[in-house]
């Protein structure tokens, strides 16, 4: 099918026929636009004009679109006023300052008697073992206190671990 379409496009006779058809269409459109096919009612025979001319009654004004526009416009203005009020409230309130209590951290030396997963060990000493961020923070403190554990996932048996303790 695509090959047939390509052949049709390359065929010069098809292009010539399409060009002549287009020119005829343009000619008909121009003739209609000039009004060549429209007859003047005064030139028509009397027998073809049967009904007297009756002017149309004026259309009644339909305000439904205007009412819808006004409704949407009022709703949009109300929403914009609410957004502005919220923005004003946010501008007036000062953000809370994060105060961290001064906590002293000391390290204690723990000798492990078995092989530990480093994350499980951190979970054991984390302030909130159920919180992943608390365990991660404790894990970072342990690795910072023990540079030999950097890049490892387990603590070997017999290793002495400096464990940070909040005191």
C-alpha positions as CSV (number, residue, x, y, z in Angstrom):
1,X,0.0,0.0,0.0
2,X,2.7,2.6,0.8
3,X,4.4,1.8,-2.5
4,X,1.2,2.5,-4.4
5,X,0.8,5.8,-2.6
6,X,4.4,6.8,-3.5
7,X,3.7,5.9,-7.1
8,X,0.6,8.0,-7.2
9,X,2.4,11.0,-5.8
10,X,5.2,10.6,-8.4
11,X,2.6,10.3,-11.3
12,X,2.4,13.7,-13.1
13,X,-1.0,13.0,-14.5
14,X,-2.5,12.8,-11.0
15,X,-0.9,16.1,-10.1
16,X,-2.3,17.7,-13.2
17,X,-5.9,16.4,-12.5
18,X,-5.6,17.6,-8.9
19,X,-4.5,21.1,-10.1
20,X,-7.3,21.4,-12.6
21,X,-9.9,20.3,-10.0
22,X,-8.5,22.8,-7.5
23,X,-8.7,25.6,-10.1
24,X,-12.3,24.8,-10.9
25,X,-13.2,24.7,-7.2
26,X,-11.6,28.2,-6.7
27,X,-13.4,29.5,-9.8
28,X,-16.8,28.2,-8.5
29,X,-16.1,29.7,-5.1
30,X,-15.2,33.1,-6.5
31,X,-18.4,33.1,-8.7
32,X,-20.6,32.3,-5.8
33,X,-19.0,35.0,-3.7
34,X,-19.6,37.6,-6.3
35,X,-23.2,36.6,-6.3
36,X,-23.5,35.4,-9.9
37,X,-25.9,32.6,-8.9
38,X,-28.2,34.7,-6.7
39,X,-31.3,36.2,-8.4
40,X,-32.7,39.5,-7.4
41,X,-36.2,39.1,-5.9
42,X,-37.5,42.0,-8.0
43,X,-36.5,40.1,-11.2
44,X,-38.4,37.0,-10.2
45,X,-41.8,36.3,-11.8
46,X,-44.8,37.2,-9.6
47,X,-46.0,33.6,-9.5
48,X,-42.8,32.5,-7.7
49,X,-43.3,35.1,-4.9
50,X,-46.3,33.7,-3.0
51,X,-45.9,34.9,0.5
52,X,-45.7,38.5,1.5
53,X,-42.5,39.6,3.3
54,X,-43.0,39.5,7.1
55,X,-40.2,40.9,9.2
56,X,-38.9,38.6,11.9
57,X,-39.9,39.3,15.5
58,X,-37.0,40.5,17.5
59,X,-35.3,37.8,19.5
60,X,-35.7,37.9,23.3
61,X,-32.5,38.5,25.3
62,X,-31.2,35.3,26.9
63,X,-29.1,36.2,29.9
64,X,-28.1,32.6,30.8
65,X,-24.5,32.9,29.5
66,X,-24.0,36.2,31.2
67,X,-25.4,34.7,34.5
68,X,-23.0,31.8,34.3
69,X,-20.0,34.2,33.6
70,X,-21.0,36.3,36.5
71,X,-21.3,33.3,38.8
72,X,-17.8,32.0,37.8
73,X,-16.3,35.4,38.1
74,X,-17.7,35.9,41.6
75,X,-16.4,32.4,42.6
76,X,-13.0,33.2,41.2
77,X,-12.9,36.5,43.1
78,X,-13.9,34.7,46.4
79,X,-11.2,32.1,45.9
80,X,-8.6,34.8,45.2
81,X,-9.6,36.7,48.4
82,X,-9.2,33.5,50.4
83,X,-5.8,32.9,48.9
84,X,-4.8,36.4,49.7
85,X,-6.0,36.1,53.3
86,X,-4.1,32.9,53.8
87,X,-1.0,34.6,52.3
88,X,-1.4,37.5,54.7
89,X,-1.7,35.2,57.7
90,X,1.5,33.3,56.6
91,X,3.4,36.6,56.2
92,X,2.3,37.7,59.7
93,X,3.3,34.5,61.5
94,X,7.0,33.9,62.2
95,X,8.3,30.4,61.5
96,X,9.2,28.5,64.6
97,X,12.9,28.5,65.2
98,X,14.5,25.1,65.6
99,X,16.3,24.9,68.9
100,X,18.4,22.0,69.6
101,X,19.1,21.3,73.2
102,X,22.8,21.2,74.1
103,X,23.5,17.5,74.6
104,X,26.8,16.1,75.4
105,X,27.8,12.9,73.7
106,X,30.3,10.5,75.1
107,X,31.5,7.2,73.8
108,X,31.6,3.9,75.6
109,X,33.6,1.0,74.5
110,X,31.6,-2.2,73.8
111,X,33.3,-5.5,72.8
112,X,31.0,-7.5,70.6
113,X,30.9,-11.3,71.2
114,X,29.4,-12.3,68.0
115,X,29.1,-11.0,64.4
116,X,26.6,-8.1,64.2
117,X,24.9,-6.5,61.3
118,X,25.9,-2.9,61.6
119,X,22.3,-1.6,61.1
120,X,21.0,-4.0,63.8
121,X,23.7,-2.8,66.2
122,X,22.7,0.8,65.5
123,X,19.1,-0.1,66.1
124,X,20.0,-1.5,69.5
125,X,21.4,1.9,70.6
126,X,19.1,4.3,68.7
127,X,16.9,6.5,70.8
128,X,13.8,5.5,68.8
129,X,14.4,2.0,67.3
130,X,11.1,2.1,65.4
131,X,12.1,5.3,63.5
132,X,14.3,4.7,60.4
133,X,15.8,8.2,60.6
134,X,16.7,7.6,64.2
135,X,18.5,4.3,63.4
136,X,20.2,6.0,60.4
137,X,21.5,8.8,62.6
138,X,22.8,6.4,65.2
139,X,24.5,4.4,62.5
140,X,26.3,7.5,61.2
141,X,27.4,8.4,64.8
142,X,28.8,4.9,65.3
143,X,30.7,4.9,61.9
144,X,32.0,8.4,62.7
145,X,33.3,7.2,66.1
146,X,34.8,4.0,64.5
147,X,36.5,4.8,61.2
148,X,37.4,1.1,60.8
149,X,33.7,0.3,60.2
150,X,33.5,2.7,57.2
151,X,32.2,0.8,54.2
152,X,31.4,-2.4,56.1
153,X,28.0,-3.9,56.8
154,X,29.0,-6.2,59.7
155,X,30.9,-5.9,62.9
156,X,33.3,-8.9,63.4
157,X,33.3,-10.9,66.6
158,X,35.7,-9.6,69.3
159,X,35.7,-6.0,67.8
160,X,35.7,-3.2,70.3
161,X,33.1,-0.6,69.2
162,X,33.0,3.0,70.5
163,X,29.3,3.6,70.9
164,X,28.1,7.2,71.3
165,X,26.0,7.6,74.4
166,X,24.0,10.7,75.1
167,X,24.7,11.9,78.6
